[in-house]
Amino acid sequence: MELKTKKINLSTGGPLVAVINEKDAKDLGLHPMDRVKLTKIKSKKEIVAVVDISNKGIDKGYVGLFNELFKELNVEEGNNIEVSYAPQPESVKYIRNKLNGIKLSEKEIYEIVMDIVSNKLSEVELTYFVAAVYKVGFDLKESASLTKAIVDSGTKLKFNSNIVFDKHCAGGVPNNRTTMIVVPIIAALGYIMPKTSSRAITSPAGTADTMEVVAPVALNENKIVEIVKSTNACMAWGGAVNLAAADDKMIKVRHPLSLDPEGMLLASILAKKKAVGATHVLIDLPYGTGAKFATKSIAKKLGKKFMALGKLLDMKLKVVYTNGSQPIGNGIGPSLEVEDVLSVLKGDGPNDLRNKAIYLATEMLKMINIKNAKQKVIEVLDSGKAYKKFQEIVVAQGGNKNIKVGKAKYSFEVKSASNGKISRIHNKPIAKLARLCGAPNDKLAGLYLRVKVGDHITKGDILFTLYAESSSKLNYAVNMLKKLKVIDVN
Amino acid sequence: MELKTKKINLSTGGPLVAVINEKDAKDLGLHPMDRVKLTKIKSKKEIVAVVDISNKGIDKGYVGLFNELFKELNVEEGNNIEVSYAPQPESVKYIRNKLNGIKLSEKEIYEIVMDIVSNKLSEVELTYFVAAVYKVGFDLKESASLTKAIVDSGTKLKFNSNIVFDKHCAGGVPNNRTTMIVVPIIAALGYIMPKTSSRAITSPAGTADTMEVVAPVALNENKIVEIVKSTNACMAWGGAVNLAAADDKMIKVRHPLSLDPEGMLLASILAKKKAVGATHVLIDLPYGTGAKFATKSIAKKLGKKFMALGKLLDMKLKVVYTNGSQPIGNGIGPSLEVEDVLSVLKGDGPNDLRNKAIYLATEMLKMINIKNAKQKVIEVLDSGKAYKKFQEIVVAQGGNKNIKVGKAKYSFEVKSASNGKISRIHNKPIAKLARLCGAPNDKLAGLYLRVKVGDHITKGDILFTLYAESSSKLNYAVNMLKKLKVIDVN
């Protein structure tokens, strides 16, 4: 059937969708979510799209094309195109197979991922894929196939070195901003570490949000390669780079139910490392009450899978298990975390953040058999070489050499109501308060801790300070204090 | 944040979706598939919608409203509305619970279904619900809750009678158009049978497609009640009536993977019976090679669940298991099936269709303890009373009393290449050929069988005739003959 194109000036966010009037749909024998083949009359160019049937907005005789499809088909408004029924891509069959408990081959997973990245699967089909991996699971071989396919779905970086470092932390612990210390240490020691990080989704700050306080982080592939060539490292926002393109689309449909299908999670993490050419990857899995993993043995189960998958992917991995039962560092929120990072890079505290960064950097050096690794790390930190390297990276990314962090306009001090010893600092309420204050969007907002577990305090001592850029946000956070158990004093 | 409304003249097909520019989304801390609360400045009317983030089509400062949302919010283009973050509905949590293997309460299922029907769930969330029921399953109690909730989600019909008949056939067998014979028999005997049927999705004809050859079937609730009051029965298309509104939305997302989660399938079928007020329901489960159930024992497993669910729903059910290994009747395709139906109603053959219709009608009468049931059924059929009733219903629905069926312009006879006995007629290739000829959209298209299993034939005898309304469709079907195993002669 020949239909006239009509541009729909909207994105679907991925899938190629064509909208057809319900009368035309009936004539073509189409049902919602079926597929159509669109053929340009002159050039014979063909594109298959998912069909959306509407009784409004698209008149009989027209086919509405969402942005992605309009662009892909490369037509003008009002062109005649031939529209006919098209079968589903084979990958939908593989998704159904997975949902039915059947193992997928490397080729099948590759096809699914390529169809995801080229927008051939509808959101509903993609959701079934996530649900299938969540309920049925992926074995290690399937996870390795998924990782490789995700890597192939995007851009790959290549550096002229046998050792390219990367690190990953499972998250859930406020501040814990070790990346911004470890990267300049490793780079100052002469090794390559092209780090990409995420922004916060539910936390008060991601590494990308924090780094953005001092320098632009939305760097493209060419820029990353250039910066790494000149400084050995970078600290970029992963979302601005087309690494692991298919992964972002899967994460989108995982979001509504906050699903972390293990086989997908492992692939997602390692694909991003593999895509930047990483050969040596340190995985930090914090455990403890309030951390992502309640106990060390739970963390170890995942750690073993990481190791096994790393082997299949020909990457050298090391997993460390760290105590994540209280925040690491004092500041929570982008600028407040930068303050801690700068302080450590200048050879000062907070001690827990300094010690953890030293530990992680040391473990990384040990992966390549460097002797006196810890000593070398401390030397590069205390000599100011790491700080100088940090400045270099900041400047290379387009930031200012004279790194300055402002202070929020509004603040509120929370004091202890009794004498005693700090027995616990609750991660989740801390994160929540910092978000209520405006972090991560308000860069100066957040919370600054004055105590750590084990500290002895006197009634009236400041436990923490809330910072906000607007009085209403500060008030809202202050009001929430009554409802939250933030710090236990015994 | 205050944004100006912009009408998007397109339907989502259900979910309430608001489109926001990515800059505004960042300021609001929104991620794709999050929700926003939209508040009209003056009236304070609030609606929660799923957010779609776009960098095209919607400028900063605007919020795009798809048809459903625009209508629900009852605004004009360019109105100012307050837009803020909103949490997910509770029902999303229940869906996640189900996916994690947790049983759902009646109240929770009710809430999910009501959120589906009022378009509060996104397609992705709805897909997770289907996937969860598919993988985790529903127990009978959950299926009963789902059935009741689906019934409550739509319009309910009520007839002033203690006995309201209905029937259901699991499908998969070509022709098998017993409904159009059973309904007039039961109605002629003085019982109420307000039948709604579906159109074909993958078969060459549904009862609604077939009935449509002789009368309109897109009847609304009032019309159905009126027709049943005057004639005791109707044969309407279920899709035109707002019975089981939530079910249609679930079926839409089940379609891409052709998923039939059992707990959902049972609820879907019985909800439509309950919604028309049915008290006595006959379920026909055809079994055999090429039928929906390969063996009788597989069919019986489902039959038992139907019976148990019927009990929980306070409906009287009877399940019959019939041989479905070859087509019932001769014509396949809407008009060709009508020919068979009319022939039987006039006291003639095809014998298999006549006998099955008599059997089903008899079994229904036995459910209410009618004596000499079979004799009564045959009498009403052979006396022409059933045909007269059929005419009455056709006229009441808006059809012509003088029922006439045309013949397709193009035909092709398929002859036997050898002498022998018909050992098998393959259901699926038969259905495929009829669809290739144009059924169900081309009403006159399809296939007419001249033989049945067990018949002795001579080389050159006609096995079946293909009918089409266009020569190209006929040629396409004829070409496919070589590739298909349609009838086995031994």
Interface residues (C-beta under 8 A of the other chain):
Chain A: I8 N9 L10 S11 G13 V19 K26 D27 G29 H31 P32 M33 D34 D52 I53 S54 N55 K56 G57 I58 G64 N67 Q88 V92 I95 R96 L99 S122 E123 V124 E125 T127 Y128 A131 A132 Y134 K135 V136 I201 K252 V253 H255 P256 L257 S258 L259 N441
Chain B: I8 N9 L10 S11 G13 V19 K26 D27 G29 H31 P32 M33 D34 D52 I53 S54 N55 K56 G57 I58 G64 N67 Q88 V92 I95 R96 L99 S122 E123 V124 E125 T127 Y128 A131 A132 Y134 K135 V136 I201 K252 V253 H255 P256 L257 S258 L259 N441
